[in-house]
Amino acid sequence: MKLSFREKLGYGLGDTASNFVWATIMSFLMFFYTDIFGISPAAAGALLFFARLFNAGIDFLMGILADRTQTRWGKFRPYLLWMAVPLALVATFTFTVPDLSAGARLAYAWVTYNLLMICYTAINIPYSALSGVMTDDPVERTSLNSYRMVLAQVGGLAVSSGTLWLIAHLGGGNDARGYQYTMALFGVVMVVLFWFAFATTRERIHPPPGQRAALFAGVGSLFSNRHWVFIFVAGILDLTFIVIRGETLMYYCTYCLHLDKGGTSTLLVLGNVGFILGAVATQMLVARLGKKGGFILGHLLLGVSCAAFYFVPPAQLGQIQFWQVVNGIGGGVNATVYWAMVADTADFTEWKFGARTTGLVFSATACSQKIGMAVAGFLPGLLLADFGYVVGATQTSRAELGITLLVSLIPAAGFLLIAALFTRYGLTDAVCHSMRGELMERRSLHGGPEGTERSGIASAGDLR
């Protein structure tokens, strides 16, 4: 199950497309809602909290639907074709400021953001699950996810470096119009990239012959898989602290560092550059440390770099930029290893329970991330209001402290907690290799794809 460069490139460009929405939401949406759209931090936080919590359930349902999809293109690839245009349109509407009363405008924000998250789920859950059925070779999976994360940051770089510039030039001094036109442009590029990903990828791993899609049995096997439970908990914690920091970084740049748009873009780009370096280095790190060790290392880098933002004075911009690169490196390692580990837990579910529910595994994992995003969407707005943040004003020292804590010590504590938690994770690379050998034997008996030879390093039976 070796993958060609073209297929890895095509798959990775799907996450470039996703990041034109994801990175814009993470870096700009909260700021857009409070400083451009005109709603209070508390109202914006409540919107993000409830919408993301609702969407966590949609994630779960989307995985069930994808597992039951049967087309000549496979289970997951068709959604890249079907949902690209709706996602682009709704994203543009979300970043549009309508000429409405304050109450009607808030209702508009609720409707468009919920639609955006639904459309994003309908394309991104199948896209993520696709990596689990393209190959089960452990080296190829890590390589595929390295391509994915590097190319995701191509989209992230475009958003970080280009958004503020495009807003200024396309808006002609009108930031509201600039946001709308910029998102429309991102949407066109996104559609092309998703369609290319659809055209260049293939599904190779299929459910065992005669498998019936029993919903409750699938859910039961999922939560009986203690290795996936580790992944689920990590997803909640990871996204909580990633989003808290990401949504507050614009405030930190504007009100604590007093950077202009160019300086803010530079800091955001440095994080993307670090992420790419981390994703590129992941395969080498995994070869030395294993996926578990790489995941722990990524979180240690995230924790230390976030903490540095509290101790480095705002005047030391060079040091802040350095730690932003380190933060990106940790994030790149973390994200690359994480999705490879999710695919491992899907293999474990098939090995132990005899049913392959790739869509359910990936969607339930994404569900955990949406729960984390919901918590993180609520907390920054609540804490900013509590610390006395005032839109567009010179902030008090207390407000600046609150903003600084949200980009430093609060996420640092969360990332270090995850690193400690994963010292207890049991699905090591040696056990995964042995487990895949057993799965290959079963599939070959049924005329399925033949895989790599089995290793005697460890027995998957140890995990029963």
GUMARTI-250661 format. One line per field, with one value per residue (C-alpha): residue number from 1; x negated, y negated, z negated. Coordinates in steps of 0.1 Angstrom, whole numbers, padded with zeros to 4 digits. Example, Ala and Ser with C-alpha at 12.3 -4.5 7.8 and 13.67 -1.06 7.14 Angstrom:
! GUMARTI-250661
seq: c(1|2);
X: c(-0123|-0137);
Y: c(0045|0011);
Z: c(-0078|-0071);
This chain:
! GUMARTI-250661
seq: c(1|2|3|4|5|6|7|8|9|10|11|12|13|14|15|16|17|18|19|20|21|22|23|24|25|26|27|28|29|30|31|32|33|34|35|36|37|38|39|40|41|42|43|44|45|46|47|48|49|50|51|52|53|54|55|56|57|58|59|60|61|62|63|64|65|66|67|68|69|70|71|72|73|74|75|76|77|78|79|80|81|82|83|84|85|86|87|88|89|90|91|92|93|94|95|96|97|98|99|100|101|102|103|104|105|106|107|108|109|110|111|112|113|114|115|116|117|118|119|120|121|122|123|124|125|126|127|128|129|130|131|132|133|134|135|136|137|138|139|140|141|142|143|144|145|146|147|148|149|150|151|152|153|154|155|156|157|158|159|160|161|162|163|164|165|166|167|168|169|170|171|172|173|174|175|176|177|178|179|180|181|182|183|184|185|186|187|188|189|190|191|192|193|194|195|196|197|198|199|200|201|202|203|204|205|206|207|208|209|210|211|212|213|214|215|216|217|218|219|220|221|222|223|224|225|226|227|228|229|230|231|232|233|234|235|236|237|238|239|240|241|242|243|244|245|246|247|248|249|250|251|252|253|254|255|256|257|258|259|260|261|262|263|264|265|266|267|268|269|270|271|272|273|274|275|276|277|278|279|280|281|282|283|284|285|286|287|288|289|290|291|292|293|294|295|296|297|298|299|300|301|302|303|304|305|306|307|308|309|310|311|312|313|314|315|316|317|318|319|320|321|322|323|324|325|326|327|328|329|330|331|332|333|334|335|336|337|338|339|340|341|342|343|344|345|346|347|348|349|350|351|352|353|354|355|356|357|358|359|360|361|362|363|364|365|366|367|368|369|370|371|372|373|374|375|376|377|378|379|380|381|382|383|384|385|386|387|388|389|390|391|392|393|394|395|396|397|398|399|400|401|402|403|404|405|406|407|408|409|410|411|412|413|414|415|416|417|418|419|420|421|422|423|424|425|426|427|428|429|430|431|432|433|434|435|436|437|438|439|440|441|442|443|444|445|446|447|448|449|450|451|452|453|454|455|456|457|458|459|460|461|462|463|464);
X: c(0000|-0027|-0013|-0027|-0039|-0009|0016|-0001|-0002|0034|0045|0024|0039|0073|0061|0047|0083|0097|0073|0087|0117|0101|0072|0094|0118|0090|0071|0097|0133|0135|0118|0141|0172|0161|0143|0158|0192|0201|0211|0198|0171|0196|0221|0195|0182|0217|0223|0190|0197|0232|0226|0195|0212|0241|0217|0200|0231|0232|0196|0207|0237|0215|0192|0221|0234|0200|0196|0229|0222|0218|0207|0185|0159|0159|0173|0154|0140|0174|0179|0149|0168|0202|0196|0168|0191|0216|0187|0172|0206|0214|0179|0184|0218|0203|0177|0203|0216|0253|0271|0294|0304|0281|0305|0311|0273|0267|0293|0276|0243|0258|0274|0244|0218|0238|0243|0205|0197|0222|0207|0172|0180|0197|0165|0138|0149|0149|0116|0099|0113|0100|0064|0074|0084|0058|0031|0024|-0014|-0026|-0055|-0032|-0005|-0030|-0043|-0008|0000|-0032|-0022|0012|-0001|-0028|-0003|0023|-0001|-0004|0032|0023|-0005|0018|0043|0017|-0003|0024|0056|0049|0032|0062|0087|0069|0066|0099|0119|0104|0106|0138|0127|0162|0162|0125|0133|0162|0142|0112|0133|0149|0115|0104|0136|0127|0093|0107|0131|0104|0081|0109|0118|0081|0079|0109|0094|0060|0068|0081|0097|0081|0091|0127|0149|0146|0169|0204|0200|0233|0234|0248|0249|0250|0224|0201|0205|0200|0168|0155|0158|0145|0113|0093|0066|0092|0105|0070|0072|0108|0097|0066|0088|0109|0080|0058|0084|0095|0061|0051|0082|0080|0045|0053|0084|0066|0034|0049|0058|0023|0006|0029|0032|0001|-0026|-0010|-0019|-0006|0010|-0024|-0039|-0008|-0010|-0047|-0041|-0013|-0034|-0063|-0039|-0030|-0067|-0074|-0044|-0058|-0092|-0076|-0055|-0085|-0106|-0079|-0088|-0124|-0112|-0088|-0115|-0135|-0108|-0077|-0044|-0038|-0071|-0067|-0033|-0046|-0075|-0052|-0032|-0063|-0073|-0039|-0038|-0072|-0068|-0034|-0048|-0076|-0050|-0042|-0078|-0092|-0085|-0065|-0095|-0115|-0098|-0127|-0123|-0086|-0090|-0114|-0090|-0062|-0083|-0089|-0052|-0046|-0071|-0054|-0020|-0033|-0046|-0015|0010|-0009|-0012|0023|0041|0018|0026|0064|0059|0041|0071|0094|0072|0074|0112|0112|0087|0105|0142|0141|0158|0141|0159|0133|0158|0172|0137|0126|0159|0161|0125|0135|0165|0140|0122|0155|0162|0128|0135|0168|0153|0125|0150|0168|0139|0119|0150|0160|0125|0119|0151|0142|0107|0123|0115|0130|0132|0108|0096|0063|0065|0060|0031|0056|0071|0036|0028|0059|0050|0014|0026|0048|0019|-0006|-0002|0034|0026|-0008|0008|0031|0004|-0018|0011|0016|-0021|-0018|0014|-0001|-0029|-0001|0009|0005|0008|-0029|-0044|-0057|-0022|-0006|-0030|-0021|0016|0015|-0002|0028|0052|0033|0036|0074|0079|0058|0079|0109|0092|0084|0052|0020|-0001|-0035|-0049|-0042|-0067|-0074|-0084|-0052|-0019|0014|0029|0012|0038|0069);
Y: c(0000|-0025|-0059|-0079|-0115|-0126|-0110|-0123|-0158|-0156|-0145|-0172|-0199|-0190|-0203|-0234|-0240|-0233|-0258|-0286|-0282|-0268|-0292|-0322|-0311|-0304|-0337|-0362|-0352|-0363|-0396|-0400|-0395|-0420|-0447|-0446|-0429|-0448|-0423|-0421|-0397|-0378|-0375|-0363|-0338|-0324|-0321|-0301|-0280|-0268|-0265|-0244|-0222|-0216|-0209|-0182|-0161|-0168|-0155|-0122|-0119|-0127|-0098|-0074|-0087|-0085|-0049|-0041|-0059|-0036|-0051|-0041|-0066|-0051|-0062|-0094|-0109|-0119|-0145|-0164|-0168|-0175|-0199|-0222|-0248|-0250|-0255|-0283|-0301|-0298|-0309|-0341|-0348|-0343|-0370|-0394|-0423|-0428|-0461|-0451|-0461|-0449|-0421|-0409|-0410|-0388|-0363|-0364|-0356|-0326|-0312|-0317|-0304|-0273|-0266|-0271|-0246|-0221|-0224|-0222|-0190|-0175|-0178|-0176|-0145|-0124|-0140|-0131|-0095|-0091|-0089|-0059|-0039|-0050|-0028|-0009|-0010|-0028|-0046|-0057|-0069|-0091|-0103|-0110|-0130|-0149|-0160|-0169|-0190|-0207|-0216|-0226|-0253|-0265|-0275|-0287|-0308|-0323|-0332|-0346|-0366|-0376|-0382|-0416|-0427|-0415|-0431|-0465|-0463|-0446|-0467|-0500|-0513|-0494|-0465|-0449|-0447|-0436|-0406|-0396|-0398|-0381|-0351|-0349|-0347|-0321|-0301|-0299|-0286|-0261|-0246|-0240|-0223|-0200|-0189|-0181|-0161|-0141|-0134|-0122|-0099|-0064|-0043|-0009|0005|0016|0031|0069|0089|0092|0064|0049|0012|0017|-0017|-0009|0019|-0005|-0032|-0005|0008|-0028|-0036|-0001|-0010|-0026|-0038|-0058|-0072|-0086|-0102|-0115|-0132|-0147|-0161|-0180|-0193|-0201|-0221|-0239|-0254|-0258|-0278|-0298|-0309|-0313|-0334|-0357|-0362|-0390|-0409|-0402|-0416|-0446|-0457|-0442|-0443|-0473|-0458|-0472|-0448|-0440|-0431|-0410|-0391|-0385|-0369|-0347|-0336|-0326|-0302|-0287|-0284|-0266|-0243|-0233|-0226|-0205|-0186|-0179|-0168|-0144|-0114|-0116|-0121|-0092|-0069|-0077|-0082|-0064|-0082|-0082|-0098|-0123|-0133|-0139|-0159|-0181|-0190|-0197|-0222|-0238|-0241|-0257|-0281|-0293|-0299|-0320|-0345|-0353|-0358|-0376|-0414|-0428|-0450|-0419|-0412|-0391|-0366|-0365|-0358|-0330|-0313|-0317|-0295|-0270|-0269|-0262|-0234|-0217|-0222|-0206|-0175|-0172|-0175|-0152|-0124|-0128|-0119|-0089|-0077|-0081|-0058|-0033|-0033|-0025|0005|0016|0014|0037|0060|0064|0062|0075|0043|0014|-0019|-0044|-0072|-0068|-0067|-0099|-0117|-0109|-0122|-0154|-0156|-0157|-0186|-0205|-0201|-0216|-0244|-0251|-0255|-0276|-0298|-0306|-0312|-0340|-0362|-0356|-0362|-0393|-0408|-0399|-0415|-0447|-0446|-0475|-0473|-0497|-0514|-0516|-0487|-0488|-0469|-0443|-0438|-0434|-0408|-0389|-0389|-0378|-0349|-0336|-0333|-0320|-0303|-0290|-0271|-0261|-0243|-0224|-0212|-0200|-0181|-0163|-0153|-0138|-0120|-0103|-0087|-0061|-0056|-0019|-0016|-0017|-0014|0021|0034|0016|0033|0068|0059|0049|0082|0100|0078|0084|0121|0119|0097|0119|0149|0129|0118|0083|0063|0080|0061|0061|0092|0097|0087|0106|0075|0074|0092|0074|0100|0081|0054|0076);
Z: c(0000|0010|0021|0050|0046|0067|0043|0012|0028|0038|0004|-0014|0008|-0006|-0039|-0022|-0011|-0046|-0062|-0041|-0064|-0096|-0098|-0092|-0119|-0144|-0138|-0127|-0135|-0172|-0163|-0133|-0154|-0181|-0162|-0127|-0130|-0162|-0188|-0224|-0234|-0257|-0229|-0205|-0230|-0236|-0199|-0194|-0224|-0216|-0178|-0183|-0209|-0186|-0157|-0179|-0175|-0138|-0136|-0151|-0127|-0097|-0105|-0107|-0074|-0057|-0068|-0052|-0020|0011|0044|0072|0058|0023|-0010|-0018|0015|0029|0002|0014|0047|0033|0005|0018|0034|0005|-0020|0001|0003|-0034|-0044|-0024|-0040|-0075|-0069|-0055|-0076|-0067|-0070|-0098|-0133|-0162|-0171|-0135|-0129|-0158|-0146|-0111|-0128|-0146|-0114|-0091|-0116|-0123|-0086|-0081|-0107|-0093|-0058|-0071|-0090|-0059|-0039|-0066|-0084|-0052|-0042|-0075|-0074|-0039|-0052|-0072|-0041|-0016|-0033|-0065|-0061|-0093|-0075|-0047|-0071|-0089|-0056|-0043|-0074|-0071|-0036|-0050|-0077|-0056|-0029|-0055|-0065|-0029|-0034|-0069|-0055|-0028|-0055|-0080|-0055|-0031|-0050|-0065|-0032|-0011|-0035|-0031|0007|0016|-0010|0001|-0035|-0043|-0065|-0065|-0027|-0028|-0049|-0026|0006|-0009|-0020|0014|0030|0005|0014|0051|0044|0018|0044|0069|0043|0029|0064|0071|0039|0050|0084|0072|0042|0039|0012|0007|-0027|-0030|-0057|-0062|-0039|-0053|-0078|-0089|-0099|-0134|-0150|-0187|-0183|-0165|-0192|-0219|-0204|-0201|-0237|-0247|-0228|-0256|-0232|-0213|-0246|-0252|-0218|-0225|-0258|-0241|-0213|-0238|-0258|-0227|-0209|-0240|-0245|-0209|-0202|-0234|-0223|-0186|-0192|-0217|-0196|-0175|-0207|-0221|-0190|-0189|-0225|-0243|-0216|-0197|-0163|-0131|-0105|-0090|-0124|-0133|-0100|-0106|-0140|-0126|-0096|-0119|-0137|-0103|-0093|-0126|-0120|-0086|-0101|-0128|-0103|-0081|-0110|-0123|-0103|-0115|-0151|-0149|-0136|-0167|-0194|-0180|-0176|-0213|-0220|-0192|-0205|-0240|-0227|-0206|-0237|-0257|-0230|-0230|-0268|-0272|-0242|-0255|-0290|-0275|-0263|-0299|-0310|-0279|-0281|-0251|-0242|-0234|-0201|-0187|-0216|-0212|-0175|-0184|-0208|-0182|-0158|-0186|-0193|-0156|-0156|-0185|-0169|-0136|-0154|-0175|-0146|-0123|-0149|-0162|-0130|-0124|-0159|-0152|-0122|-0145|-0168|-0138|-0131|-0167|-0166|-0135|-0150|-0184|-0173|-0137|-0123|-0105|-0112|-0100|-0095|-0130|-0146|-0128|-0133|-0170|-0173|-0155|-0178|-0208|-0190|-0185|-0222|-0229|-0204|-0221|-0255|-0240|-0221|-0253|-0277|-0259|-0255|-0291|-0304|-0282|-0295|-0331|-0328|-0314|-0277|-0258|-0220|-0203|-0235|-0252|-0276|-0314|-0329|-0341|-0307|-0292|-0319|-0310|-0273|-0281|-0304|-0275|-0252|-0277|-0311|-0306|-0274|-0287|-0316|-0293|-0269|-0297|-0312|-0279|-0278|-0312|-0303|-0273|-0292|-0300|-0263|-0253|-0215|-0208|-0173|-0180|-0190|-0160|-0136|-0150|-0150|-0113|-0105|-0119|-0100|-0067|-0072|-0078|-0048|-0025|-0035|-0022|0010|-0005|-0001|-0011|-0035|-0051|-0068|-0104|-0131|-0162|-0181|-0201|-0201|-0195|-0219|-0247|-0243|-0247);
